[in-house]
Amino acid sequence: MKKIGLASLVMALLSGCSSPQVNWLQDSSAVISNITIGLKSNLWINQMPTANESEIPLVHGTLRLDSSAILPANLTIDALMVQQRDKNWLVGSESLDLRTQSEDQWEVVFEWPMQLNVDKPVNVALQLSDGTTAQWLIEKSVFIDKVY
C-alpha cells in the first residue's frame, strides 16, 4: 500500500514538471515591445577528445539576436529548447549566458549535454519576454557543426 501511495505522489509531482509549450510553426523573427527581433543560431560539437569526456556530448551554441532598433533593457531570455524529431531538450535561463555586442545585437551562449544525431538538423526555439508578453523565436533546420 505504501508503494502505491509513493508511486502516486511521484506521478503527481512529475506531472507538474512539464516543459513549456512551443509553437514550432513560429518564425525566426517576432515583434516584442514594438521592435522586430530576429534569431540566427550557430551550434557545434567539439570532436576533440577530452580528459573528462562523458557519454553525452556537449552541444555549444551562440544564438544571435538582431534588431533594427535598440533592444529593450527589460528584455529577458527565459528559455531555450532544441528539438530533433520527437525529442526536446530544455535549457533554462540559468544556463544561458547573455552577451551584449551592441545596442541592437545580443548573443545568447550556452553549452548543454544532448544525445542527438549530429548529422541531422535541429530546430531551435528561444523564449523572450519584455515583462508583459512572452514570445518564441524559432529557427528551423539548423545544422550542427563539428569542430576539431
Long-range contacts (C-beta under 8 A, 24 or more apart in sequence): 19-81, 19-88, 19-90, 20-79, 20-81, 20-90, 20-127, 22-81, 22-83, 22-88, 22-125, 22-127, 22-136, 22-138, 23-136, 23-138, 24-83, 24-123, 24-125, 24-138, 24-140, 25-138, 26-125, 26-136, 26-137, 26-138, 27-137, 27-138, 28-137, 28-138, 28-139, 28-140, 29-137, 30-128, 30-135, 30-136, 30-137, 31-135, 32-72, 32-75, 32-128, 32-129, 32-130, 32-133, 32-135, 33-72, 33-74, 33-75, 33-130, 35-67, 35-68, 35-69, 35-70, 35-71, 35-72, 36-67, 36-68, 37-65, 37-66, 37-67, 37-71, 37-128, 37-137, 38-65, 38-66, 38-67, 38-137, 39-63, 39-64, 39-65, 39-124, 39-126, 39-137, 39-138, 39-139, 40-64, 40-66, 40-139, 41-124, 41-139, 41-142, 42-145, 43-82, 43-122, 43-124, 43-142, 43-143, 43-144, 43-145, 44-144, 44-145, 44-146, 44-147, 45-118, 45-144, 45-145, 45-146, 45-147, 46-147, 47-146, 47-147, 47-148, 48-147, 48-148, 54-113, 56-113, 56-114, 56-115, 57-113, 57-114, 57-115, 57-118, 58-111, 58-112, 58-113, 58-114, 59-111, 59-112, 59-113, 59-114, 59-116, 59-144, 60-110, 60-111, 61-108, 61-109, 61-110, 61-111, 61-112, 61-124, 62-107, 62-108, 62-109, 63-107, 63-108, 63-109, 63-110, 63-124, 63-126, 64-101, 64-105, 64-106, 64-107, 65-105, 65-106, 65-107, 65-108, 65-126, 65-128, 65-137, 66-104, 66-105, 67-104, 67-105, 68-104, 69-104, 70-103, 70-104, 71-103, 71-104, 71-105, 71-106, 72-130, 74-130, 74-131, 75-128, 75-129, 75-130, 76-128, 76-129, 76-130, 76-131, 77-108, 77-126, 77-127, 77-128, 78-127, 78-128, 78-129, 78-134, 79-126, 79-127, 80-108, 80-110, 80-124, 80-125, 80-126, 80-127, 81-124, 81-125, 81-127, 82-112, 82-114, 82-116, 82-122, 82-123, 82-124, 82-125, 83-122, 83-123, 83-124, 83-125, 84-116, 84-117, 84-120, 84-121, 84-122, 84-123, 85-120, 87-116, 89-114, 89-116, 116-144, 118-144, 118-146
